[in-house]
Amino acid sequence: MKKTLFAVLAACTLLSAESYQVNTLSAKQLGMGHTGSGIKLGSESMHFNPGGLGFLDKKLDISAGATFIMPEVEFHGNQGKAVNDKMGTPIYVYMASRLTDWLSVGWSFTTPYGNSADYGKNWEGADRLQDISLSVYALQPTAAFKVRNDISIGVGPAIYFGSFEQSKALVRPGALGGYRGLAAGLNQLGQAYSNPQYVGYAATVDGIIDKYEDKSAVSATFSGDADVAIAANVGILYDLIPNKVALGVGYRSEAKMKVAKGKAKVNYTTGAKEDIAALNQIITAANAAANLGVPNVIIPDLEKDAFKAELPLPANLNTGISFRPSEKLLLAFDWQMVFWGAYKELNLAFDKLGQQVSPKKYHNTDAYRFGAQYTVIDQLDVRLGLYYDETPVDDDYLTPESPSTNKLGTTIGFSFRPISNLSIDASFLYSNGSGSLGRDATSDSNPDKNDGLNGHYEVQAWVPSVGVSFSF
């Protein structure tokens, strides 16, 4: 039991793999497959490519909105199906101003990383994850310099801060089943010594095991606030053929999110604390009588411990091109490289329990994004998009915290302008990682993982987004 507990603690992750990078930070651009590195986006360029901010032609440009990520993650395992459908709600606010013909400045507030998941308290992978809630916020002041009429360079720091809370079972459903042998041994002792007390002990042990066959007896909730982390965000936009073809490159550097003093809380199911105490008393008595060598159920006092952890927010390289074949039609293509290779392992340093290391061994990934926008009338733009996003997680390292699959996404959207300086924006994304794109999770062949949780993950999501933009 103690060895199993250490494995559970080592798997505790502040973030949930690929899912923690958010690519839904513009209701307009989500409709175009979230392209934007090679487009003049005004204040929203601060996220996609800060170089584009230099082409801002307004005294003030404001954009704000929210996305509603509604996932359906299904795990099909030995005990049936478990589903995570907890909604996440990333938000964004961009504000920028042109100060001179060659200088524009702005700031943004976004949630570029985050995750929400809830598989329930009693599924077969409860010792890996029950639920998680994480938000990483970013403040980004940005300045863009128009060094020529056709070239702009932008730069700004991304200042990250956030918090997390995650729960998992310390004694998952069925985990006490290993004590069936103790009950059988107690029955044998009762018969050998004609002692009904041992028979009573055996019945008590069986009763406790049965009680927690389908529910977690003990869980732990880990939480903490992350220290401030800073990354660099730079970009350049080249208006190759003015108002026809533009090329852009943006780069956001890696940052390390550190939790200096994480805390844990132990949660017992009703009656479980007393049941485990009774079981341990019986184990002690049985070992004293017959030297059975049965280990006690050990639940460490995590509430008197603390831990440190560190996890990377990966670097991103975004390259894009936009093309206007006509005044009304805009086409865009983005290639995004995410440097997930920085996530080699998760290291938790407990003050009393010691250091626990969980290998991850991610690899860098590519995402390919296509988008189109058509101006139907002066007041209405419609958009379509398509993207393909690779997973950084190998089968042997697939876990409930990272049910990552290769994903194909399709998007639609529109902007309606009831007056010239106000835009109401909406879009919808459907992302599919199920069917032929689903993943089989293997662990028994992987000595780094070997948690026994083998099964098949299917992932899909419905993502509406709404926003409003104002400029003058």
N, C-alpha and C positions, 0 to 999 in steps of 0.2 A: 504493500500500500504506500509506503513512504517513497519507493522508487517511482511509482506511478504518479504520485503527487508532484515530485520534482519535474517529471516530464510535462505535466500540466502547466506548472509555473513557467517553465522554459518556453512554452508555446505562446504565452501571453504576449499579444502584439498590440501596439498602440494604434496601428493602422492596418487596413486590410488589403494589402498587396495592391494589385493593379487598380482595384476599385477606388483607391483613395485619391487618385488624380482626377480632377473634375474638368471636363471639356464641354461645359454647357454654360459659358459665362457671357452669352449675348443672345437675346431672343431673335435678333435679326440674323446673326451669322449662323445660329443653329439651324435655321431654315435652309442655309446653303452648305450643309454638312460641316458646320463650324470652321469653314475656311475664313481666311482673313489676313494672312501674312503678306500677301501681295496686293491688298486693297487699301484705298484711302478711307479709313473708317472714322475719322474724327477722334473723339475722346476714347472710343473703344479700341483704338490702335494700341493703347497702353498695354493691353493684354496680349494681343496677337502679334504685334510688331511695333515697338515704340517709335521706330523710324517713321511710321506713317503719320504720327502726330504732327510732324512738321508741315504737312499739307493742309492742316486745319484752316478753313477760310471763314471761321465765325469768331466773333468776340467771346462768345460763351457757348459751350456745347455740353449738355448733360444727358446721360443715359443711365437708366436704372431698371432692374427687373429681378425676377426670381424664376427658378426652375423647380419642377416637381418630379423628382426621379422615383418612379414607381416600379421597383424590380420584382421579378418572380424567379427566385433561385430555387430549383428543386434538387434535392439530394436523394437518390434512389440507392438504398443500402440493404443490409441484411435484415433490417427490421422495418422495411417499408419506406415511405416517402416522408421527408421533412421539407418544409417550405419556409423561405425567408421572403417576406413581401413588405418589409418596413420602408416607408417612404423617406427620402432625403430631400432637403430644400436649400440648395446653394443659392446665394444671392450675389448681386453685383451692383456697384455704383461707380460711374465714371464722370469726371468733371474736368474740363480743359478750356483754356483760353489762348487766343493768339495775341501776344504782346506786341510783336513787331512783325515785319514782313519775313524775318528770318528766325524768329524765336517763338515757340509755343510751349506752354507749361500746363501741367495737370496733375491730378492725383486720382487714385482709384482705391476702392475698398471691395475686395472679392473674397470668396471662399474657394480657393483653387484646389484644396485638398480636403477630403472628408469622407465619412462613411457612416451608414446606418444599417444594421442587420439585427434580426431577431428570429432565431430558429425555435424558440421555446425552451423551457427548462428541462425537458425530459426526453429529448431525442437521443439517438444512439451516439451522436458526436458531442454530447453536452459537455464532456470533459475537454473538448477542444474549444468550443464556443457556444454560449447561450445567446448573448446579445452584445452589441457594441454600438456606441454612439461617439463619433469623433467629429470635431470641426477644427480646421486650420484656417485662420483669417490672414489676409494680406493687405497691408497698406503700401501703396506704391506711388511716391512722388516721381514725376517724370518731366524731363526737359527734352525738347527736340529742336535741332538746329538745321535750318534749310541752307546747306552750304552752297548749293546751286539751285537754279529754278527747277531742276529735275531730280535733285538728290537731297534727301533728308536723313539725318542721323539722330536717333533717340537713345536716351540712357536714363536709368533710374534704379534705385534699390527696391527690392521687394522685402518688406519687413513682416515676418511671419510670427504669429502667436496663436495659441489654441489650447484645447483641453480634450480629454477623452475619459470614457467610462466603459468598462468591459466586464462581463460576467461569464463564468464557466464553472462547471461542476468539479468539486474535489472528490466527491463520492457519487458517481453517475449512476443512472438506473442499472440495476443488476450487478453492480461492482461488488456487493457483499456476497454474491453467490459463491465465491471461493471458500466461504466458511461452511458450506454444506458438509465438507469432510469433518469439520469440528463437531457438528451435530451428530454425525454417524459415530464418531469416536466417543462422544459422551454417552450415547445409547449403549455402546459396547461396555463402557465402564460401569454403567448402571446395572447391566446384566451380570458382569463379572463379579461385582461386589454386592449385588442385590441391594443397590442403593437408589431409591426413587428420586433422590435429589438430582442425580446426574441425568436421569430421564427427563426431569422437569427442565433442567438446563438445556437439554437438546431441543425440547419443544419451544423454549424461549428463543433459541438461536434460529430455528426454522421460521418462527413467526416474524422475527425482525428481518430476515432475508426476504421473506415473501412480501413484507410491507413495502420494501424499497426495490422490488423487482422492476417496477415500471415508473419510478420517479427518483429524482436525485435526492439523496439524503442531505448533502452538504454542498453549498456553492460558495464561490468567492467573487467579490466585485473589486476590480482594480481600477483606480482612477488617479488622475494627476493633471497638473497644469504644465504646459511646456514653456521652457525659457524662450525668450525672443531669439529668432534666427534671421539672418540677412542673406539674401542672394542678389546677384546683379542681373539686370534685365536690359539688354542692348539690342539695337536693330537698325537696319538701313532699308530705305525704300527708294527705288530708282524708277522714275517715270520715263521708261525707255522710249515710248512713243506717246507724247502727251495726250492724256485722256483716252488712250487706246490700249496700250500695253504697259504694265507695271510689274517690276520684279522686287521681291522683298525677302529679307533674311532676318530672323529674330532668334536670339539666344537667351535663355534663362539659366543661370548657373545652379548647381546643386547647393542645397542647404541641409544642415543637420538639425533636426528637432530633438531637443534633449529634455527629458523629464528628470529633474534633479532630486525630487523627493516624492515619488509615487507612494500611494497608500492602498491598503487592501482591507476589506471587511468580509468576515466570514458570516454566511447566512445559512441557518439550519432550517430544514423543513419542520413543520410543527411536530414535536415529539422526537425528532431525530437526535437531538443532543442527549436526551435521557436514554434513548434506545442504544446509542453507541456507547454510552457510559456503562449500561447494563451488559452489553456484549463484551466490553473489555474486562469487566469484573468476572464474567464467566470464563473468558480466556485465561485470566490470571489464575483462577481457581483450578482450571483444567491442567494448565502447565505445572502447577505446584503438585497436583495429585499424580500425574502420569508423565511429566516431562515431555509433553507433546511438541513443544517448540513452535507453537502457533503464534504468529506476530499479532500485536495489538493494532487496532485501527487508530492511526495517528493523525490528528488534525492539528497542525501547528497553529500557534497563536499569531496569525498574520497581522492582526491589528496592532501588535507591538513591534512590527517590522516595517521597513520601508525599502524601496528599491530605486535604482537609477536605470535609465534606458536611453537609447539613442537610435534614431531611425532616419534614413535619408529621404529628403524630398528631391527626386531625381532632376538632373539637368534636362532641358528640352532644347532641341534645335528645330526651328520651323522655317521652311523655305516655301515661298508661294509665288504664283504668277496669276495675274488677272488680265482679261482680254475683253474689249468692248467691240464686237463686230458691228454694232449699231448703237445709236443713242439709247435705245430702250433695253438692250440686252447686255448683261454682264456675266461673264463666265470666269470661274476661278478653280485653281488646283493648288492644294497644299500637300507637302510631304513633311511629316512630323517624325522626328527621331527622339525617343525617350530613353535616357541612359539608365535603365533599370539595373544594369550590371553593377551599380554601386551598392545594391542591396544583397550582400553576401550572407549575412547572418544577423540574427537578433540577439543581442546580449543584454540580459537582465542581471544587474548586480544587486542582490539583496544584502542588507546590512548584516543579517544573522544567518540566513539560509545559504549564503554564498553566491557564487556566479553561475548562471545558467545560460547556455548558448544553444540557440536553435538555428541550424543551417537553413538558408533560403536559396542561395545560388541562382538568383534571377539573371536574365540576360537582356541585352538591349533590344528594343522593338521599334518597328516602323508602323506608322499609320498613314493611309492614303485617303485624301479628302477631295471631293469634287462638288462644285456648287454652281447654281445658275440663278440669276435674278432677272425678272422681266417687268418693265414698267407698263402696266396695262393702260392706266390714265395717270395724269399728274398726281392724283391723290392716292394711287394704289400701286404697290410693288408686290409681286408674288415670287416665291422662291422654291427651289427644289435642291436636294442634296443627297449625296451618297458617300459612305466611307467604309474602309476596312481597317480594323485595328487588331494588331497581333498581341498575343499574350506573352508575358515575360516568364511564365511559370511552367516548369516541366511537370509531367504527370506525377513523378515521384514526390514532388513537393506541393502538390495541390492539397489545400486544406479548406475548411469552412470559412476561415478568415480571408482566403484568397481563392474563391471559386472562379478563377479566371479562365476565359475561353477566347479564342479568336472570334471577333464580332463583326457582323455586317450590319450597318445602320443605314436607314433611309429617313429623309427629313422633308418636311414641307413647311412653308411659312408665308407670312405676308406682313406688310406695313401699310397702315391706313393713316393718311394725313388730313384730318378734318380742317385744319388751318395750316398755313405754309410752314410755320416753325414748330409744329407739334406732330410727333409720329407715335402711333399706337402699334406696338409690335407683338406678334405672336408666332409661335412655331410649334412643331410636334416632331419628335424623334421616336422611331421604333428600332430597337437594337435587339438582334437575335444571335444568341450563341448556343442554341439548342439544336436538336436533330443531328445532322451530320457534323455540326460544329460543337457538339457537346463534348464533355471530357470524362474519361474514366480515371478515377483517382486510385493510384496504387501506393501501398506503403510497406507491405510485408517484404518486398525485395529491396527496400531502401533502408540501410542501417541508420541513416541520419534521421529518418522519420519514424517508421515502424510503429505507428500508433494503432494499427489494426483497423483503421477506418477506410475500408475500400468501398467504392461505389461509383455512381455515375452522376455527374453534375450537368444540369441543363439551365441555361441562363438566358433570360430575355428581360427587356425593360420597355416601359412606355413613359415618355418624357415630354410633357407639355411645358412650354416656357412662355412667359408674358413679360412685356417691358414697355417702357415709355421713353421717348427721346425728345429733348427740347433744345432749340438753338436759336440764336439771333445774331 
